[in-house]
Amino acid sequence: MIGQKRVFSRQLKFFGMIQRVQSLYLFLVVLLSAIMLTGGFISVYMMPLAILLIVIMLVSVVGIFMYKKRKQQRMLVIIALFIDIVAIALGAYYLYLMKKGESNVMVLNFRIVIPVVNLILLLLASRGIKKDDDLVKSYDRLR
């Protein structure tokens, strides 16, 4: 009976490490950025926006695998946040050009809100990493 409890406890710890919520948020950022890059939403004139989205995807993937180094993971998420803010500003500029009639570089559809959703997910990931770091620090104080 005691042996079964130990095995069950180890399994819970293992699955708890895998199911960190900030890793899920970062995975969703990668997934949504890939969705935005597909489907003909990005035209040739919008290459700077596509490059920014690819950089956000790469930084997020690296951030997912840096779960043992929380400070570096949080720094990567903050870098991705700033890049995403630039992508949102660039998307707003393209919308402005399209509304003004100077250029027809963008197709309006649901993908237009993906950078804003990415921003929210990156903020949530940063908050989750901070909570993990605070939890580890509190356990260190108890020892």
C-alpha positions in Angstrom: 0.0 0.0 0.0 2.8 2.5 0.9 4.7 1.6 -2.3 1.6 2.3 -4.4 1.3 5.8 -2.7 4.9 6.6 -3.6 4.5 5.6 -7.2 1.3 7.6 -7.5 3.0 10.6 -5.8 5.9 10.4 -8.3 3.5 10.2 -11.2 1.7 13.3 -10.0 4.9 15.2 -9.7 6.0 14.1 -13.2 2.7 15.2 -14.8 2.7 18.4 -12.8 6.0 19.4 -14.3 4.8 18.7 -17.8 1.5 20.6 -17.5 2.9 24.0 -16.6 0.4 26.5 -17.7 2.9 28.9 -19.1 4.3 26.2 -21.4 0.7 25.8 -22.8 0.5 29.6 -23.3 3.7 29.6 -25.2 2.6 26.7 -27.3 -0.6 28.5 -28.2 1.5 31.6 -29.2 3.5 29.4 -31.6 0.3 27.8 -32.9 -1.5 31.1 -33.5 1.5 32.7 -35.1 1.8 29.7 -37.5 -1.9 30.1 -38.3 -1.5 33.7 -39.1 1.4 33.0 -41.4 -0.7 30.5 -43.4 -3.7 31.0 -45.5 -2.7 33.9 -47.7 -3.1 36.6 -45.0 0.5 37.8 -45.3 1.3 39.3 -48.7 4.7 40.1 -50.2 4.4 43.7 -49.0 4.0 42.5 -45.4 7.3 40.6 -45.1 8.4 42.6 -42.1 5.3 41.5 -40.2 5.9 37.9 -41.3 9.5 38.1 -40.1 8.4 39.4 -36.7 5.9 36.6 -36.4 8.6 34.0 -37.2 10.9 35.6 -34.5 8.0 35.4 -32.0 7.5 31.8 -32.8 11.2 30.9 -32.4 11.6 32.8 -29.1 8.5 31.1 -27.8 9.7 27.6 -28.8 13.0 28.3 -27.1 11.1 29.6 -24.0 9.1 26.4 -23.8 12.2 24.3 -23.4 13.9 26.6 -20.9 11.5 25.6 -18.1 14.4 24.8 -15.7 15.8 28.3 -16.1 12.9 30.5 -15.1 14.7 33.9 -15.2 15.9 33.3 -18.7 12.6 31.9 -19.7 10.8 35.1 -18.4 13.4 37.3 -20.2 12.6 35.5 -23.5 8.9 36.0 -22.9 9.4 39.7 -22.3 11.5 39.9 -25.5 8.6 38.2 -27.3 6.2 40.7 -25.7 8.1 43.6 -27.1 8.4 42.0 -30.6 4.6 41.4 -30.5 3.9 45.0 -29.6 6.0 46.0 -32.7 4.0 43.5 -34.8 0.7 45.0 -33.5 1.9 48.5 -34.4 3.1 47.3 -37.8 -0.3 45.6 -38.4 -2.1 48.8 -37.4 0.1 50.7 -39.9 -0.9 48.3 -42.7 -4.5 48.7 -41.7 -4.1 52.5 -41.9 -2.6 52.3 -45.3 -5.4 50.0 -46.5 -8.1 52.3 -45.1 -6.4 55.3 -46.6 -6.5 53.5 -50.0 -2.8 53.8 -50.7 -2.2 50.1 -50.6 -4.1 46.8 -50.8 -1.6 44.8 -48.8 -3.9 43.2 -46.3 -6.9 40.9 -46.4 -9.3 41.5 -43.5 -10.3 38.3 -41.6 -10.2 36.8 -38.2 -6.4 36.6 -38.4 -6.1 40.3 -37.7 -6.6 39.8 -34.0 -4.0 37.0 -33.6 -1.1 39.4 -32.5 -3.4 40.8 -29.8 -4.3 37.3 -28.6 -0.6 36.5 -28.6 0.1 39.6 -26.5 -2.4 38.4 -23.9 -1.0 34.8 -23.9 2.5 36.1 -23.5 1.5 38.3 -20.6 -0.2 35.2 -19.0 2.9 33.2 -19.6 5.1 35.8 -17.9 2.8 35.9 -14.9 2.9 32.1 -14.6 6.7 32.1 -14.7 6.8 34.8 -12.0 4.4 32.7 -9.9 6.6 29.6 -10.3 9.7 31.6 -9.4 8.0 33.1 -6.3 6.8 29.6 -5.2 10.4 28.2 -5.5 11.7 31.2 -3.5 9.2 30.6 -0.8 10.2 26.9 -0.5 13.8 28.0 -0.3 12.9 30.2 2.6 11.2 27.4 4.5 14.3 25.2 4.3 
